[in-house]
Amino acid sequence: MTAAAPASILAAREALTGFRSHSVALSGRVVEVVGLLAEAEGFAAPVGSLCAVGAARKRAEVIGFRGTRLLLMALEDLEGVSHGERVHLVTTRQGLRVGPALVGRVVDALGQPLDGKGPIPSEAWVPLHREPPPAMRRRRISEALSTGVRAIDAFTTVGRGQRMGIFAGSGVGKSVLMGMICRNTEAPLNVIALVGERGREVREFVERDLGPEGLARSVVVVATGEQSAVMRVRAALAATAIAEHFRDQGRDVLLMMDSVTRIAYAQREVGLSAGEPPATKGYPPSVHALLPKILERAGTGEVGSITGLYTVLVEGNDVNEPIADAARSILDGHLWLSRRLANRGQYPAIDPLESISRVMPDVTSEAHRKATQEARSLLAVHQENEDLLNLGAIVKGANPRLDRAVALIETFRSFLRQGMRERSTLADAVRGLEQIVSAPMPSAAAAKGARS
């Protein structure tokens, strides 16, 4: 069935695709609506197409088929849509408009401004879905990227083009850490995706954690928790597409995504609505297919790089739950934020013994690696014997290695703490760590004070 396309449909097409549309549009009719899922018949459209539903032009994405019917997942509430209303095909290729004017702005998953600063001029159109750079065309990661956080730069040094996970339970400082990195990193451009956040937290993050200084070199893409599952997934894809655009211009981009877990929740809603069978913990196969498609798009290209930092919300501190386990297997390393350290008042609450960077050997000097190895060893010795130390069951001199760990533990803890507005560089972090591990044993009186 064909029909002349209304002017509003043509305008929507041009805004979303960047291409002028024809005056004829494929269209059909709504035959069933359940929740955010609508079924339409009377026309064909490929999976991933964008349609307009009903007189109110509600946007919906084609997520599958059931017989001859199209399954449409709404980008917004379908309230008011009735049986038999017209469904128009808007575009078969989704994307968004991009350009340098995006920097410093807060946008939604469609690339529309949320900050009240007016329209955003654009210079190009990019697709939402894109293949990662071919494996053999990726440049090797050989250069470190300073995050401005001592605990990361010293113990889990990040390389330009690396993909790192930030694993944590709720309320242990993920947003604060993200803000610190965005303000202090030496990466010239940040692209930040806030997926499934509480509406209250978005402005707090932008104004408090990111601040004017961080926002001035950032693009923030937002899809809050009350928005549809399709919009939440789309926000992650939009942020990745924006980062790819700037990478292809030869720029080094820091892409931060909070959080992979909420993206998985959203895709689970989409998959189950389309009739996929639930698997482990109710996650359908499409969730495990989506994660590598998003995460693998970051990294180095023939020019430029995308350094990806992805937060993973760990349920009940279970690092082996399905999404955390899948993300850890895809990413190039992980940072573990410890509730135990957070309760002790250590911020950022990064546990260096549970964190690892798989590219650190390729981007650090031998002296740095030796200092890190020595520091990890001393911290591990102290952690293994902490209960006995608290009970006073350790005799000084029985284990010289433990004595050294006890003498240096407060120095290590002070080094790992960093204020929200405190700046650091990679060189400062390496120099500080090397000084700690090379320091001579303190006097007996100082050691006794540290032990107590």
DOKOL-440971 format. One line per 3 residues: their letters; for each residue x, y, z of C-alpha. Coordinates in Angstrom, 3 decimals. Example, Ala and Ser with C-alpha at 12.3 -4.5 7.8 and 13.67 -1.06 7.14 Angstrom:
DOKOL-440971
AS> 12.300 -4.500 7.800  13.670 -1.060 7.140 .
***
This chain:
DOKOL-440971
MTA> 0.000 0.000 0.000  1.323 3.441 -0.923  0.121 6.881 -0.021 .
AAP> 1.327 10.432 -0.305  3.517 11.239 2.652  2.351 14.099 4.921 .
ASI> 4.644 17.105 5.179  5.419 16.265 8.819  6.673 12.814 7.796 .
LAA> 8.931 14.296 5.104  10.328 16.835 7.566  10.993 14.091 10.115 .
REA> 12.811 12.030 7.498  15.051 14.863 6.452  15.870 15.773 10.058 .
LTG> 16.739 12.189 11.015  18.556 11.081 7.870  20.028 14.241 6.434 .
FRS> 18.633 13.311 3.011  15.664 14.872 1.221  12.838 12.322 1.022 .
HSV> 10.546 11.412 -1.858  6.873 12.370 -1.813  5.680 8.756 -1.717 .
ALS> 5.885 6.687 1.457  5.154 3.085 2.257  2.416 2.834 4.838 .
GRV> 0.176 0.326 6.597  -2.149 0.134 9.577  -1.925 -0.645 13.282 .
VEV> -3.570 -3.978 14.099  -2.446 -4.490 17.725  -0.759 -2.580 20.558 .
VGL> 0.527 -4.186 23.765  2.518 -1.883 26.038  5.254 -0.279 23.934 .
LAE> 4.977 -2.941 21.205  2.766 -2.258 18.184  2.024 -4.604 15.298 .
AEG> 1.335 -3.266 11.826  0.451 -4.848 8.508  0.013 -3.735 4.934 .
FAA> 3.591 -2.827 4.106  7.139 -4.150 4.478  10.156 -2.518 6.113 .
PVG> 13.536 -3.948 7.166  14.549 -4.414 10.795  15.974 -1.185 12.180 .
SLC> 13.662 1.072 10.155  11.995 4.053 11.788  8.240 4.524 11.411 .
AVG> 5.651 7.105 12.463  2.538 5.663 14.113  -0.903 7.258 14.209 .
AAR> -2.097 10.821 13.807  0.300 11.965 16.549  3.262 10.587 14.546 .
KRA> 4.609 8.512 17.430  8.086 7.245 16.517  8.717 3.500 16.565 .
EVI> 11.498 1.190 15.390  10.995 -2.070 13.519  12.472 -4.786 15.742 .
GFR> 11.194 -7.923 13.981  8.362 -9.710 12.227  5.545 -12.036 13.232 .
GTR> 4.175 -13.653 10.119  3.311 -10.796 7.762  3.119 -8.266 10.587 .
LLL> 5.809 -5.761 11.523  6.771 -5.561 15.204  7.327 -1.940 16.194 .
MAL> 8.896 -0.886 19.498  7.938 2.692 20.354  10.511 5.363 21.077 .
EDL> 7.841 7.108 23.146  4.540 6.308 24.847  1.880 4.918 22.474 .
EGV> -0.982 6.377 24.484  -3.707 7.629 22.123  -2.870 5.264 19.255 .
SHG> -5.934 3.282 18.165  -6.640 0.229 16.014  -6.439 0.854 12.288 .
ERV> -4.411 4.055 12.430  -1.897 4.669 9.686  1.785 3.709 10.054 .
HLV> 4.277 5.476 7.767  7.837 4.426 6.973  10.158 7.324 7.835 .
TTR> 13.567 5.874 6.997  15.233 2.489 6.589  18.623 3.817 7.673 .
QGL> 18.829 5.490 11.060  21.462 8.005 12.029  21.980 11.494 13.373 .
RVG> 23.443 14.842 12.403  26.908 15.671 13.795  29.434 18.461 13.722 .
PAL> 31.825 20.514 15.875  28.879 22.461 17.354  27.968 19.331 19.347 .
VGR> 30.926 19.918 21.678  29.752 21.502 24.899  26.132 20.405 24.402 .
VVD> 23.742 17.949 26.063  21.551 16.021 23.612  19.063 13.160 23.611 .
ALG> 19.343 9.855 21.768  18.101 11.519 18.560  20.744 14.232 18.735 .
QPL> 18.224 16.912 19.760  19.365 19.493 22.354  18.294 19.117 25.982 .
DGK> 20.206 22.053 27.465  18.004 24.891 26.271  20.801 26.486 24.269 .
GPI> 18.995 26.364 20.945  19.454 24.338 17.735  22.766 22.644 16.986 .
PSE> 24.271 23.354 13.535  25.552 20.215 11.833  27.852 19.410 8.955 .
AWV> 27.442 15.669 8.393  25.165 12.679 8.887  26.427 9.438 10.464 .
PLH> 24.688 6.043 10.726  23.752 4.615 14.108  24.857 1.120 13.134 .
REP> 28.334 0.664 11.769  30.901 -2.103 11.604  33.996 -1.794 13.845 .
PPA> 37.308 -1.041 12.128  38.754 -4.198 10.498  41.040 -6.039 12.898 .
MRR> 44.137 -5.785 10.719  43.647 -2.072 10.068  43.638 -1.132 13.738 .
RRI> 46.860 0.450 14.903  48.453 -1.223 17.906  48.029 0.551 21.231 .
SEA> 51.433 1.946 22.089  50.854 5.256 23.862  49.558 5.863 27.382 .
LST> 46.629 8.172 28.089  46.662 10.070 31.368  43.272 9.948 33.099 .
GVR> 44.286 12.419 35.794  43.493 9.865 38.518  46.624 8.619 40.369 .
AID> 45.240 5.193 41.248  44.473 4.483 37.584  47.595 6.000 36.024 .
AFT> 49.938 4.276 38.481  48.404 0.800 38.804  46.267 0.254 35.673 .
TVG> 47.672 2.613 33.065  45.267 3.173 30.172  46.425 3.241 26.554 .
RGQ> 45.013 5.425 23.791  42.386 3.260 22.108  41.954 0.854 25.026 .
RMG> 38.522 -0.206 26.316  38.248 -0.385 30.096  35.371 -1.402 32.332 .
IFA> 34.544 0.312 35.626  32.893 -2.389 37.751  31.040 -1.387 40.904 .
GSG> 27.940 -1.789 42.995  25.554 1.098 43.490  26.655 4.149 45.446 .
VGK> 30.432 3.680 45.490  31.406 6.689 43.393  31.136 5.822 39.674 .
SVL> 29.738 9.235 38.711  32.316 11.092 40.789  35.125 9.079 39.181 .
MGM> 33.723 9.739 35.690  33.629 13.462 36.399  37.218 13.441 37.667 .
ICR> 38.423 11.655 34.544  36.497 13.954 32.186  37.947 17.075 33.815 .
NTE> 41.523 15.846 34.248  42.228 13.573 31.282  44.622 14.686 28.584 .
APL> 42.176 13.443 25.904  41.071 16.537 23.958  37.430 15.450 23.568 .
NVI> 34.961 13.493 25.722  31.764 11.825 24.544  29.624 10.762 27.507 .
ALV> 26.550 8.516 27.332  24.239 8.519 30.359  21.892 5.581 29.811 .
GER> 19.043 4.779 32.173  20.047 7.425 34.736  17.589 9.002 37.149 .
GRE> 16.438 12.350 35.793  17.696 14.123 38.921  21.210 12.754 38.450 .
VRE> 21.709 14.056 34.913  21.849 17.734 35.835  23.852 16.938 38.966 .
FVE> 26.441 15.119 36.870  26.648 17.848 34.220  26.859 20.788 36.640 .
RDL> 28.597 19.250 39.686  30.711 16.286 38.565  31.534 17.404 35.018 .
GPE> 31.445 21.144 35.625  31.846 23.956 33.076  35.475 23.018 32.431 .
GLA> 34.646 19.407 31.601  31.497 20.250 29.613  33.426 22.684 27.406 .
RSV> 35.194 19.728 25.750  32.435 17.128 26.034  29.351 15.891 24.227 .
VVV> 26.759 14.416 26.619  24.106 12.024 25.266  21.238 11.287 27.652 .
ATG> 18.419 8.721 27.815  16.883 8.649 31.286  15.383 5.612 32.957 .
EQS> 11.743 6.424 32.213  12.352 6.566 28.465  11.619 3.576 26.272 .
AVM> 14.027 0.679 25.923  14.664 1.590 22.280  15.701 5.128 23.237 .
RVR> 18.073 3.813 25.894  19.776 1.450 23.442  19.800 4.185 20.836 .
AAL> 21.617 6.561 23.238  24.546 4.142 23.467  24.645 3.785 19.680 .
AAT> 24.372 7.554 19.166  27.258 8.310 21.542  29.408 5.687 19.803 .
AIA> 28.535 7.109 16.364  29.468 10.636 17.504  32.796 9.367 18.882 .
EHF> 33.468 7.556 15.594  32.828 10.749 13.636  35.471 12.653 15.593 .
RDQ> 37.887 9.700 15.519  37.649 9.576 11.722  38.807 13.193 11.700 .
GRD> 42.035 12.023 13.384  41.111 13.066 16.926  41.710 11.141 20.149 .
VLL> 38.329 10.722 21.831  37.473 9.500 25.317  34.105 7.691 25.212 .
MMD> 32.479 7.124 28.608  29.297 5.063 28.861  27.231 4.695 32.032 .
SVT> 26.144 1.984 32.101  26.532 -1.204 30.077  24.226 -2.972 32.534 .
RIA> 21.316 -0.613 31.837  21.906 -1.001 28.098  21.586 -4.753 28.621 .
YAQ> 18.366 -4.239 30.608  16.943 -2.163 27.759  17.889 -4.709 25.109 .
REV> 16.344 -7.435 27.274  13.030 -5.532 27.140  13.293 -5.242 23.373 .
GLS> 14.236 -8.903 22.874  11.551 -10.321 25.141  8.908 -8.094 23.527 .
AGE> 9.929 -9.438 20.123  9.436 -13.008 21.368  13.038 -14.067 21.965 .
PPA> 13.461 -16.923 24.451  14.946 -15.880 27.818  18.273 -17.474 28.691 .
TKG> 20.572 -16.893 31.683  18.825 -14.608 34.227  16.224 -13.768 31.606 .
YPP> 18.650 -12.222 29.099  17.751 -13.216 25.508  20.462 -13.971 22.911 .
SVH> 20.227 -10.473 21.391  21.733 -8.956 24.572  24.939 -10.967 24.215 .
ALL> 25.001 -10.132 20.499  24.597 -6.387 21.145  27.416 -5.969 23.692 .
PKI> 30.350 -6.776 21.372  28.741 -4.737 18.581  28.838 -1.657 20.813 .
LER> 32.084 -2.282 22.687  34.157 -3.341 19.664  33.412 -0.078 17.845 .
AGT> 35.743 1.758 20.207  39.501 1.487 19.851  42.099 2.644 17.376 .
GEV> 41.393 3.207 13.713  43.608 4.015 10.761  43.590 7.562 12.146 .
GSI> 42.514 8.777 15.567  41.373 6.676 18.501  38.442 6.068 20.830 .
TGL> 39.437 5.204 24.379  36.369 3.586 25.935  35.479 3.598 29.629 .
YTV> 32.305 1.609 30.326  30.692 1.336 33.743  29.172 -2.000 34.735 .
LVE> 26.731 -2.113 37.642  27.508 -5.315 39.553  24.434 -6.797 41.231 .
GND> 25.131 -7.781 44.830  28.899 -7.404 44.199  28.718 -10.568 42.067 .
VNE> 31.486 -10.126 39.486  30.412 -13.334 37.744  26.837 -12.321 36.951 .
PIA> 26.096 -12.624 33.167  26.541 -9.013 32.012  29.636 -8.341 34.130 .
DAA> 31.206 -11.587 32.966  30.406 -10.887 29.288  31.735 -7.317 29.477 .
RSI> 34.928 -8.412 31.229  35.599 -10.952 28.475  35.252 -8.294 25.749 .
LDG> 37.043 -5.344 27.333  40.807 -4.768 27.611  40.847 -4.460 31.380 .
HLW> 38.746 -3.389 34.327  38.736 -1.129 37.359  37.058 -2.466 40.486 .
LSR> 35.439 0.050 42.844  35.328 -1.553 46.285  32.534 -0.888 48.750 .
RLA> 34.945 -1.904 51.526  37.316 0.911 50.556  34.448 3.360 50.081 .
NRG> 33.181 2.576 53.595  36.702 3.286 54.856  36.518 6.751 53.309 .
QYP> 38.913 6.120 50.421  37.887 7.986 47.268  38.143 7.090 44.524 .
AID> 37.469 3.603 45.905  39.630 1.824 43.302  41.035 -1.487 44.510 .
PLE> 44.411 -1.889 42.757  44.581 -5.598 43.619  41.303 -6.335 41.799 .
SIS> 41.962 -4.060 38.822  43.968 -4.805 35.701  44.929 -3.180 32.397 .
RVM> 45.770 -5.687 29.664  47.687 -3.140 27.574  49.721 -1.679 30.434 .
PDV> 52.893 -3.634 29.476  52.768 -2.002 26.018  52.453 1.614 27.194 .
TSE> 54.658 1.824 30.315  58.369 1.762 31.076  60.127 -1.141 32.757 .
AHR> 60.759 0.979 35.867  57.054 1.797 36.123  56.064 -1.857 35.792 .
KAT> 58.569 -2.933 38.462  57.279 -0.267 40.842  53.694 -1.374 40.242 .
QEA> 54.567 -5.026 40.798  56.325 -4.219 44.073  53.437 -2.054 45.280 .
RSL> 50.861 -4.736 44.448  52.948 -7.312 46.297  53.156 -5.175 49.452 .
LAV> 49.434 -4.334 49.369  48.583 -8.024 48.923  50.764 -9.057 51.868 .
HQE> 49.086 -6.493 54.091  45.566 -7.472 52.964  46.245 -11.173 53.603 .
NED> 47.360 -10.453 57.172  45.061 -7.523 58.041  42.826 -9.509 60.409 .
LLN> 45.824 -10.874 62.330  47.344 -7.391 62.500  44.128 -5.993 63.971 .
LGA> 44.159 -8.744 66.601  47.796 -8.030 67.463  48.772 -11.596 66.576 .
IVK> 51.743 -10.643 64.387  55.181 -10.381 65.982  57.334 -7.651 64.492 .
GAN> 60.440 -9.067 62.818  58.934 -12.485 62.102  58.165 -11.488 58.502 .
PRL> 60.311 -8.630 57.122  58.089 -8.383 54.031  55.025 -7.861 56.190 .
DRA> 56.906 -5.343 58.345  57.645 -3.281 55.233  54.021 -3.511 54.090 .
VAL> 52.811 -2.342 57.513  55.260 0.550 57.509  54.132 1.749 54.060 .
IET> 50.395 1.039 54.167  49.311 4.532 55.234  51.587 6.044 52.595 .
FRS> 49.920 3.853 49.957  46.438 4.790 51.196  47.287 8.473 51.086 .
FLR> 48.638 8.045 47.550  45.448 6.283 46.387  43.165 8.966 47.842 .
QGM> 42.485 11.932 45.606  40.109 14.861 46.017  37.436 15.517 43.408 .
RER> 39.144 18.730 42.310  42.709 17.527 42.781  44.729 17.304 39.576 .
STL> 47.354 14.727 38.747  49.339 13.691 35.691  50.691 10.350 34.553 .
ADA> 54.246 11.516 35.255  53.276 12.633 38.772  51.599 9.290 39.495 .
VRG> 54.557 7.217 38.295  57.053 9.375 40.151  55.040 9.174 43.374 .
LEQ> 54.682 5.391 43.188  58.381 4.865 42.485  59.293 7.057 45.461 .
IVS> 57.082 5.039 47.803  58.412 1.602 46.857  62.051 2.762 46.842 .
APM> 61.845 4.505 50.219  63.980 2.995 53.011  62.321 1.327 55.987 .
PSA> 61.132 3.950 58.502  62.399 3.996 62.059  61.069 1.541 64.620 .
AAA> 58.980 4.243 66.294  57.321 5.192 63.005  56.674 1.537 62.163 .
KGA> 55.087 0.997 65.562  52.821 4.003 64.989  51.777 2.720 61.558 .
RS> 51.028 -0.712 63.004  48.788 0.754 65.684 .
***
